[in-house]
């Protein structure tokens, strides 16, 4: 009887030890302004819930699909300076992306959109010489999203929209103590996560104004295999747009729900020029245009270090469109992030 009891005791201790390792990810907040996937929105102050001409509009407000009549295929990429994150800093950030990374893909057909996004992708492997430790951290989380815009002929100026998101990811973390040439494992996690989330948006148009309201991650759940279920931080955004197709001014506010306030205030401006020209290969007339954008966002606008300055632009020719944006925190080029998008509309 001794050996079965010994085996049972070893299994029990092993199971308890497996639960000792805490989950290092403590934040599930994915709808922050700097995480915006649209170069158009980023160039106008990192927020767009009112401009339906943005191919990535369903990311910020699915209600913008309500009156869409176009078919679009677009993708965006991120480029920023290297972030010198330590092992534990990276472990505590839920939505860190690698540099020079693909950021978003969307396909839009009338009032429906399908999108894919690598929400988080971070990998760090380092040696802590001071504490004689080997550290490895790899976390990836992907999102697939279906968006739907709704309108009613009795209320043509009003639209609503819904985002349904499916998330899937994996976390691998290994911490080892180094004794000469030997490595002793002191912490190991290999866990998978699946989840869902929903966004809800509304839009109202007049001749010169557009009003919008969006709630992000209203209902959500991230289900880890060996840890308790986590919910995603809920946020709400409201905004107003004034102007015509050529010149627009956007004002917006975004804040957390049911948590300590983390409110950001957004100001954006865009000016577009368009003209007709002769096609390169025929005598037919073609349409092309150039857009210029600028914006600001901050939590309090107290001091330049607390203000993000955004600038951007875009060019389209027939079905092709290219946009770019720069997001500089504290007006420092060294901390800037660049976002590019490219695609076609039919």
Secondary structure by P-SEA (a helix, b strand, c coil): caaaaaaaaaaaaaaaaaacccccccccccccccccccaaaaaacccccccccccccccccccccccccccccbbbbbbbccccccaaaaaacccccccccccbbbbbcccccccccccbbbbbbbbccccbbbbbbbbbbbbbbbbbbbbbcccccbbbbbbbbbbbbbbbbbbbbbcccbbbbcbbbbbcccccbbbbbbbbbcccbbbbccccccbbbbbbccccccccbbbbbbbcccccccbbbbbbbbbbcccccbbbbbbbbbbbbbbbbbbccccbbbbbbbbbbcccccccccccccbbbbbccccccccbbbbbbbbbcccccccbbbbbbbbccc
